[in-house]
Amino acid sequence: MGDPKPRASSEKTRPSVFWPLAAIVVPLLGIVARVDIDDGHKLPREGAFVLAPNHMSEFDPIIVARAVWGMGRAPRFMAKESLFRIPVLGAVLRATGMIPVARASSAGSAKQTMAQAEHLVEEGRGVIVYPEGSLTRDPDLWPMRGKTGAVRLALEGGIPLIPVAHWGVQRILPRYGKLSLWPLRKRVRVLVGDPLDLSAFVGRTREASALVAATDLLMAEIARLEGVLREQAPPAERWDPASHGQKETGRLES
């Protein structure tokens, strides 16, 4: 059973471009999926946060956005800079406060992360960051090894980093598969975890080893949450595409 309807934040109750989008998306999605949220109270009602979900389907950003809206917050993602240059889509991304992220790892990218963290804190906004960077390549749909973007963003701003897992969306749109609408209202469960304890890594964002270790903790917790939903034990080691000669693809980057 999902959580009772939570108190909405001020960012959701104030008129914004999210209102007409939600008026269209929420009823349409309700035909396709029944989204059940467990422990939604763990998402802060006010202030900045970084939400880190698993990524197994091109459809799951819609599920995650719907869950965040249902938990009383406005869903904003980190997305590739190139998407902001696409007519119409770029305007929608900017209007909804989505955050552009550069692919390159450099001093400039690090400065951008710091600026993004400061902006989130100042505006009291949350952001959804896929730490895997692309759809999982794990054959059994477990979270694969993560990238450090979500951890770096949280540490730079002293922002709560909240792991979340979902299960069931793969029955609507399998990874690299075709959309399956029947039967309608397929159940998708979303389980929110406790904010990750990053105290051991504070002040160490320039240390690659610290960022990797913190990301490993994050991915282990996301996998644990997915295991709860699946009633299975996650693998002891994360899938690494590079070690299997796989090229990662995806639109939402960390």
LUMMARLUM-19265 format. One record per residue (C-alpha): x, y negated, z negated. Coordinates in nm, 2 decimals, always signed. Example, Ala and Ser with C-alpha at 12.3 -4.5 7.8 and 13.67 -1.06 7.14 Angstrom:
2
<pt><x>+1.23</x><y>+0.45</y><z>-0.78</z></pt>
<pt><x>+1.37</x><y>+0.11</y><z>-0.71</z></pt>
//
This chain:
254
<pt><x>+0.00</x><y>+0.00</y><z>+0.00</z></pt>
<pt><x>+0.13</x><y>-0.34</y><z>+0.09</z></pt>
<pt><x>+0.18</x><y>-0.63</y><z>-0.15</z></pt>
<pt><x>-0.11</x><y>-0.87</y><z>-0.23</z></pt>
<pt><x>-0.11</x><y>-1.19</y><z>-0.02</z></pt>
<pt><x>+0.17</x><y>-1.41</y><z>-0.16</z></pt>
<pt><x>+0.16</x><y>-1.78</y><z>-0.23</z></pt>
<pt><x>+0.27</x><y>-1.97</y><z>+0.08</z></pt>
<pt><x>+0.56</x><y>-2.21</y><z>+0.08</z></pt>
<pt><x>+0.53</x><y>-2.58</y><z>+0.15</z></pt>
<pt><x>+0.70</x><y>-2.52</y><z>+0.49</z></pt>
<pt><x>+0.41</x><y>-2.29</y><z>+0.59</z></pt>
<pt><x>+0.13</x><y>-2.50</y><z>+0.46</z></pt>
<pt><x>+0.25</x><y>-2.82</y><z>+0.63</z></pt>
<pt><x>+0.13</x><y>-2.86</y><z>+0.99</z></pt>
<pt><x>+0.40</x><y>-2.75</y><z>+1.24</z></pt>
<pt><x>+0.45</x><y>-2.58</y><z>+1.57</z></pt>
<pt><x>+0.43</x><y>-2.25</y><z>+1.38</z></pt>
<pt><x>+0.05</x><y>-2.29</y><z>+1.33</z></pt>
<pt><x>-0.06</x><y>-2.26</y><z>+1.70</z></pt>
<pt><x>+0.21</x><y>-1.99</y><z>+1.75</z></pt>
<pt><x>+0.08</x><y>-1.79</y><z>+1.46</z></pt>
<pt><x>-0.28</x><y>-1.84</y><z>+1.57</z></pt>
<pt><x>-0.20</x><y>-1.66</y><z>+1.89</z></pt>
<pt><x>+0.06</x><y>-1.40</y><z>+1.79</z></pt>
<pt><x>-0.08</x><y>-1.27</y><z>+1.46</z></pt>
<pt><x>-0.42</x><y>-1.16</y><z>+1.60</z></pt>
<pt><x>-0.27</x><y>-1.01</y><z>+1.91</z></pt>
<pt><x>-0.01</x><y>-0.82</y><z>+1.71</z></pt>
<pt><x>-0.28</x><y>-0.70</y><z>+1.48</z></pt>
<pt><x>-0.43</x><y>-0.51</y><z>+1.77</z></pt>
<pt><x>-0.10</x><y>-0.33</y><z>+1.83</z></pt>
<pt><x>+0.04</x><y>-0.28</y><z>+1.48</z></pt>
<pt><x>-0.06</x><y>-0.27</y><z>+1.12</z></pt>
<pt><x>+0.22</x><y>-0.43</y><z>+0.93</z></pt>
<pt><x>+0.25</x><y>-0.32</y><z>+0.56</z></pt>
<pt><x>+0.49</x><y>-0.51</y><z>+0.34</z></pt>
<pt><x>+0.64</x><y>-0.37</y><z>+0.02</z></pt>
<pt><x>+0.82</x><y>-0.59</y><z>-0.24</z></pt>
<pt><x>+0.75</x><y>-0.91</y><z>-0.04</z></pt>
<pt><x>+0.77</x><y>-1.10</y><z>-0.36</z></pt>
<pt><x>+1.15</x><y>-1.07</y><z>-0.34</z></pt>
<pt><x>+1.16</x><y>-1.32</y><z>-0.06</z></pt>
<pt><x>+1.19</x><y>-1.67</y><z>-0.21</z></pt>
<pt><x>+0.89</x><y>-1.89</y><z>-0.18</z></pt>
<pt><x>+1.10</x><y>-2.21</y><z>-0.16</z></pt>
<pt><x>+1.46</x><y>-2.29</y><z>-0.06</z></pt>
<pt><x>+1.71</x><y>-2.14</y><z>+0.17</z></pt>
<pt><x>+1.76</x><y>-1.77</y><z>+0.23</z></pt>
<pt><x>+1.93</x><y>-1.54</y><z>+0.48</z></pt>
<pt><x>+1.72</x><y>-1.23</y><z>+0.57</z></pt>
<pt><x>+1.91</x><y>-0.94</y><z>+0.72</z></pt>
<pt><x>+1.69</x><y>-0.67</y><z>+0.89</z></pt>
<pt><x>+1.78</x><y>-0.35</y><z>+1.07</z></pt>
<pt><x>+1.74</x><y>-0.36</y><z>+1.45</z></pt>
<pt><x>+1.61</x><y>-0.06</y><z>+1.64</z></pt>
<pt><x>+1.37</x><y>-0.20</y><z>+1.90</z></pt>
<pt><x>+1.34</x><y>-0.51</y><z>+2.12</z></pt>
<pt><x>+0.99</x><y>-0.55</y><z>+1.96</z></pt>
<pt><x>+1.11</x><y>-0.56</y><z>+1.60</z></pt>
<pt><x>+1.18</x><y>-0.94</y><z>+1.59</z></pt>
<pt><x>+0.81</x><y>-0.99</y><z>+1.64</z></pt>
<pt><x>+0.74</x><y>-0.75</y><z>+1.35</z></pt>
<pt><x>+1.00</x><y>-0.92</y><z>+1.13</z></pt>
<pt><x>+0.87</x><y>-1.27</y><z>+1.21</z></pt>
<pt><x>+0.51</x><y>-1.15</y><z>+1.14</z></pt>
<pt><x>+0.63</x><y>-1.01</y><z>+0.80</z></pt>
<pt><x>+0.81</x><y>-1.33</y><z>+0.70</z></pt>
<pt><x>+0.50</x><y>-1.54</y><z>+0.79</z></pt>
<pt><x>+0.29</x><y>-1.30</y><z>+0.59</z></pt>
<pt><x>+0.52</x><y>-1.34</y><z>+0.30</z></pt>
<pt><x>+0.46</x><y>-1.71</y><z>+0.30</z></pt>
<pt><x>+0.76</x><y>-1.84</y><z>+0.49</z></pt>
<pt><x>+0.83</x><y>-1.97</y><z>+0.84</z></pt>
<pt><x>+1.04</x><y>-1.73</y><z>+1.05</z></pt>
<pt><x>+1.35</x><y>-1.87</y><z>+1.21</z></pt>
<pt><x>+1.62</x><y>-1.67</y><z>+1.38</z></pt>
<pt><x>+1.98</x><y>-1.71</y><z>+1.48</z></pt>
<pt><x>+1.99</x><y>-1.68</y><z>+1.86</z></pt>
<pt><x>+2.26</x><y>-1.70</y><z>+2.13</z></pt>
<pt><x>+2.34</x><y>-2.05</y><z>+2.24</z></pt>
<pt><x>+2.27</x><y>-1.96</y><z>+2.60</z></pt>
<pt><x>+1.90</x><y>-1.90</y><z>+2.52</z></pt>
<pt><x>+1.87</x><y>-2.27</y><z>+2.42</z></pt>
<pt><x>+1.96</x><y>-2.37</y><z>+2.77</z></pt>
<pt><x>+1.67</x><y>-2.18</y><z>+2.93</z></pt>
<pt><x>+1.38</x><y>-2.41</y><z>+3.03</z></pt>
<pt><x>+1.07</x><y>-2.38</y><z>+2.82</z></pt>
<pt><x>+1.23</x><y>-2.11</y><z>+2.60</z></pt>
<pt><x>+1.50</x><y>-2.35</y><z>+2.48</z></pt>
<pt><x>+1.24</x><y>-2.61</y><z>+2.40</z></pt>
<pt><x>+1.04</x><y>-2.36</y><z>+2.19</z></pt>
<pt><x>+1.35</x><y>-2.24</y><z>+2.01</z></pt>
<pt><x>+1.45</x><y>-2.60</y><z>+1.92</z></pt>
<pt><x>+1.09</x><y>-2.70</y><z>+1.82</z></pt>
<pt><x>+1.07</x><y>-2.40</y><z>+1.58</z></pt>
<pt><x>+1.41</x><y>-2.47</y><z>+1.42</z></pt>
<pt><x>+1.59</x><y>-2.17</y><z>+1.55</z></pt>
<pt><x>+1.97</x><y>-2.18</y><z>+1.50</z></pt>
<pt><x>+2.21</x><y>-2.15</y><z>+1.80</z></pt>
<pt><x>+2.51</x><y>-1.93</y><z>+1.74</z></pt>
<pt><x>+2.83</x><y>-1.90</y><z>+1.95</z></pt>
<pt><x>+2.96</x><y>-1.56</y><z>+2.04</z></pt>
<pt><x>+3.32</x><y>-1.65</y><z>+2.01</z></pt>
<pt><x>+3.50</x><y>-1.60</y><z>+1.68</z></pt>
<pt><x>+3.72</x><y>-1.91</y><z>+1.63</z></pt>
<pt><x>+3.79</x><y>-2.20</y><z>+1.40</z></pt>
<pt><x>+3.51</x><y>-2.39</y><z>+1.58</z></pt>
<pt><x>+3.27</x><y>-2.10</y><z>+1.52</z></pt>
<pt><x>+3.37</x><y>-2.10</y><z>+1.15</z></pt>
<pt><x>+3.29</x><y>-2.48</y><z>+1.13</z></pt>
<pt><x>+2.96</x><y>-2.42</y><z>+1.30</z></pt>
<pt><x>+2.87</x><y>-2.16</y><z>+1.04</z></pt>
<pt><x>+2.95</x><y>-2.40</y><z>+0.76</z></pt>
<pt><x>+2.74</x><y>-2.67</y><z>+0.92</z></pt>
<pt><x>+2.45</x><y>-2.43</y><z>+0.97</z></pt>
<pt><x>+2.47</x><y>-2.32</y><z>+0.60</z></pt>
<pt><x>+2.47</x><y>-2.68</y><z>+0.48</z></pt>
<pt><x>+2.17</x><y>-2.76</y><z>+0.70</z></pt>
<pt><x>+1.98</x><y>-2.46</y><z>+0.57</z></pt>
<pt><x>+2.04</x><y>-2.57</y><z>+0.21</z></pt>
<pt><x>+1.95</x><y>-2.93</y><z>+0.28</z></pt>
<pt><x>+1.63</x><y>-2.84</y><z>+0.46</z></pt>
<pt><x>+1.54</x><y>-2.55</y><z>+0.23</z></pt>
<pt><x>+1.49</x><y>-2.32</y><z>+0.52</z></pt>
<pt><x>+1.53</x><y>-1.95</y><z>+0.57</z></pt>
<pt><x>+1.69</x><y>-1.78</y><z>+0.87</z></pt>
<pt><x>+1.67</x><y>-1.42</y><z>+1.00</z></pt>
<pt><x>+2.01</x><y>-1.28</y><z>+1.10</z></pt>
<pt><x>+2.05</x><y>-0.93</y><z>+1.25</z></pt>
<pt><x>+2.38</x><y>-0.82</y><z>+1.11</z></pt>
<pt><x>+2.42</x><y>-0.54</y><z>+1.36</z></pt>
<pt><x>+2.42</x><y>-0.80</y><z>+1.64</z></pt>
<pt><x>+2.23</x><y>-0.58</y><z>+1.88</z></pt>
<pt><x>+2.01</x><y>-0.27</y><z>+1.88</z></pt>
<pt><x>+2.15</x><y>+0.01</y><z>+1.68</z></pt>
<pt><x>+2.33</x><y>+0.27</y><z>+1.89</z></pt>
<pt><x>+2.30</x><y>+0.54</y><z>+1.62</z></pt>
<pt><x>+2.12</x><y>+0.84</y><z>+1.78</z></pt>
<pt><x>+1.89</x><y>+0.87</y><z>+1.48</z></pt>
<pt><x>+1.81</x><y>+0.50</y><z>+1.45</z></pt>
<pt><x>+2.00</x><y>+0.44</y><z>+1.13</z></pt>
<pt><x>+2.17</x><y>+0.10</y><z>+1.10</z></pt>
<pt><x>+2.51</x><y>+0.10</y><z>+1.26</z></pt>
<pt><x>+2.82</x><y>-0.09</y><z>+1.14</z></pt>
<pt><x>+2.75</x><y>-0.46</y><z>+1.09</z></pt>
<pt><x>+2.91</x><y>-0.79</y><z>+1.19</z></pt>
<pt><x>+3.01</x><y>-1.05</y><z>+0.94</z></pt>
<pt><x>+2.78</x><y>-1.34</y><z>+1.04</z></pt>
<pt><x>+2.50</x><y>-1.29</y><z>+0.79</z></pt>
<pt><x>+2.75</x><y>-1.25</y><z>+0.50</z></pt>
<pt><x>+2.95</x><y>-1.55</y><z>+0.61</z></pt>
<pt><x>+2.65</x><y>-1.78</y><z>+0.64</z></pt>
<pt><x>+2.52</x><y>-1.68</y><z>+0.30</z></pt>
<pt><x>+2.86</x><y>-1.73</y><z>+0.13</z></pt>
<pt><x>+2.93</x><y>-2.06</y><z>+0.29</z></pt>
<pt><x>+2.60</x><y>-2.21</y><z>+0.16</z></pt>
<pt><x>+2.56</x><y>-2.01</y><z>-0.16</z></pt>
<pt><x>+2.24</x><y>-1.88</y><z>-0.01</z></pt>
<pt><x>+2.05</x><y>-1.56</y><z>-0.12</z></pt>
<pt><x>+2.12</x><y>-1.28</y><z>+0.12</z></pt>
<pt><x>+1.82</x><y>-1.05</y><z>+0.13</z></pt>
<pt><x>+1.83</x><y>-0.71</y><z>+0.30</z></pt>
<pt><x>+1.52</x><y>-0.57</y><z>+0.46</z></pt>
<pt><x>+1.43</x><y>-0.26</y><z>+0.65</z></pt>
<pt><x>+1.14</x><y>-0.16</y><z>+0.87</z></pt>
<pt><x>+1.02</x><y>+0.17</y><z>+1.01</z></pt>
<pt><x>+0.75</x><y>+0.25</y><z>+1.27</z></pt>
<pt><x>+0.82</x><y>-0.01</y><z>+1.54</z></pt>
<pt><x>+0.99</x><y>+0.25</y><z>+1.74</z></pt>
<pt><x>+0.65</x><y>+0.41</y><z>+1.81</z></pt>
<pt><x>+0.54</x><y>+0.09</y><z>+1.97</z></pt>
<pt><x>+0.85</x><y>+0.02</y><z>+2.18</z></pt>
<pt><x>+1.13</x><y>+0.28</y><z>+2.16</z></pt>
<pt><x>+1.48</x><y>+0.16</y><z>+2.19</z></pt>
<pt><x>+1.54</x><y>+0.09</y><z>+2.56</z></pt>
<pt><x>+1.20</x><y>+0.26</y><z>+2.63</z></pt>
<pt><x>+0.85</x><y>+0.16</y><z>+2.75</z></pt>
<pt><x>+0.58</x><y>-0.01</y><z>+2.55</z></pt>
<pt><x>+0.33</x><y>+0.22</y><z>+2.40</z></pt>
<pt><x>+0.00</x><y>+0.06</y><z>+2.30</z></pt>
<pt><x>-0.21</x><y>+0.36</y><z>+2.23</z></pt>
<pt><x>-0.32</x><y>+0.45</y><z>+1.97</z></pt>
<pt><x>-0.38</x><y>+0.10</y><z>+1.85</z></pt>
<pt><x>-0.27</x><y>-0.04</y><z>+1.52</z></pt>
<pt><x>+0.03</x><y>+0.18</y><z>+1.47</z></pt>
<pt><x>+0.16</x><y>+0.15</y><z>+1.11</z></pt>
<pt><x>+0.49</x><y>-0.04</y><z>+1.06</z></pt>
<pt><x>+0.63</x><y>-0.06</y><z>+0.71</z></pt>
<pt><x>+0.86</x><y>-0.34</y><z>+0.59</z></pt>
<pt><x>+1.05</x><y>-0.30</y><z>+0.27</z></pt>
<pt><x>+1.23</x><y>-0.60</y><z>+0.12</z></pt>
<pt><x>+1.53</x><y>-0.55</y><z>-0.11</z></pt>
<pt><x>+1.68</x><y>-0.75</y><z>-0.39</z></pt>
<pt><x>+1.92</x><y>-1.03</y><z>-0.30</z></pt>
<pt><x>+2.27</x><y>-0.88</y><z>-0.25</z></pt>
<pt><x>+2.52</x><y>-0.95</y><z>-0.52</z></pt>
<pt><x>+2.80</x><y>-1.14</y><z>-0.34</z></pt>
<pt><x>+2.97</x><y>-1.28</y><z>-0.65</z></pt>
<pt><x>+3.29</x><y>-1.08</y><z>-0.59</z></pt>
<pt><x>+3.33</x><y>-1.25</y><z>-0.25</z></pt>
<pt><x>+3.26</x><y>-1.61</y><z>-0.34</z></pt>
<pt><x>+3.54</x><y>-1.84</y><z>-0.21</z></pt>
<pt><x>+3.68</x><y>-1.57</y><z>+0.02</z></pt>
<pt><x>+3.52</x><y>-1.65</y><z>+0.35</z></pt>
<pt><x>+3.86</x><y>-1.69</y><z>+0.51</z></pt>
<pt><x>+3.95</x><y>-1.34</y><z>+0.42</z></pt>
<pt><x>+3.85</x><y>-1.10</y><z>+0.69</z></pt>
<pt><x>+3.88</x><y>-0.80</y><z>+0.46</z></pt>
<pt><x>+3.64</x><y>-0.96</y><z>+0.21</z></pt>
<pt><x>+3.38</x><y>-1.04</y><z>+0.48</z></pt>
<pt><x>+3.40</x><y>-0.68</y><z>+0.61</z></pt>
<pt><x>+3.37</x><y>-0.53</y><z>+0.26</z></pt>
<pt><x>+3.07</x><y>-0.75</y><z>+0.19</z></pt>
<pt><x>+2.91</x><y>-0.66</y><z>+0.52</z></pt>
<pt><x>+2.96</x><y>-0.29</y><z>+0.44</z></pt>
<pt><x>+2.77</x><y>-0.34</y><z>+0.12</z></pt>
<pt><x>+2.49</x><y>-0.52</y><z>+0.31</z></pt>
<pt><x>+2.46</x><y>-0.24</y><z>+0.57</z></pt>
<pt><x>+2.46</x><y>+0.03</y><z>+0.31</z></pt>
<pt><x>+2.17</x><y>-0.14</y><z>+0.13</z></pt>
<pt><x>+1.97</x><y>-0.19</y><z>+0.45</z></pt>
<pt><x>+2.03</x><y>+0.18</y><z>+0.53</z></pt>
<pt><x>+1.92</x><y>+0.27</y><z>+0.18</z></pt>
<pt><x>+1.60</x><y>+0.08</y><z>+0.22</z></pt>
<pt><x>+1.53</x><y>+0.24</y><z>+0.56</z></pt>
<pt><x>+1.59</x><y>+0.58</y><z>+0.39</z></pt>
<pt><x>+1.32</x><y>+0.50</y><z>+0.14</z></pt>
<pt><x>+1.08</x><y>+0.43</y><z>+0.42</z></pt>
<pt><x>+1.18</x><y>+0.74</y><z>+0.61</z></pt>
<pt><x>+1.21</x><y>+0.96</y><z>+0.29</z></pt>
<pt><x>+1.55</x><y>+1.07</y><z>+0.41</z></pt>
<pt><x>+1.91</x><y>+1.01</y><z>+0.30</z></pt>
<pt><x>+2.10</x><y>+0.78</y><z>+0.53</z></pt>
<pt><x>+2.43</x><y>+0.89</y><z>+0.67</z></pt>
<pt><x>+2.74</x><y>+0.83</y><z>+0.45</z></pt>
<pt><x>+2.91</x><y>+0.64</y><z>+0.73</z></pt>
<pt><x>+2.77</x><y>+0.38</y><z>+0.97</z></pt>
<pt><x>+2.77</x><y>+0.45</y><z>+1.34</z></pt>
<pt><x>+3.05</x><y>+0.26</y><z>+1.52</z></pt>
<pt><x>+2.98</x><y>+0.20</y><z>+1.90</z></pt>
<pt><x>+3.34</x><y>+0.13</y><z>+1.97</z></pt>
<pt><x>+3.46</x><y>+0.47</y><z>+1.85</z></pt>
<pt><x>+3.20</x><y>+0.63</y><z>+2.08</z></pt>
<pt><x>+3.29</x><y>+0.43</y><z>+2.39</z></pt>
<pt><x>+2.96</x><y>+0.24</y><z>+2.38</z></pt>
<pt><x>+2.89</x><y>-0.12</y><z>+2.48</z></pt>
<pt><x>+2.67</x><y>-0.31</y><z>+2.26</z></pt>
<pt><x>+2.38</x><y>-0.50</y><z>+2.41</z></pt>
<pt><x>+2.11</x><y>-0.73</y><z>+2.26</z></pt>
<pt><x>+1.98</x><y>-1.08</y><z>+2.24</z></pt>
<pt><x>+1.99</x><y>-1.17</y><z>+1.88</z></pt>
<pt><x>+2.34</x><y>-1.21</y><z>+1.76</z></pt>
<pt><x>+2.51</x><y>-1.25</y><z>+1.42</z></pt>
//
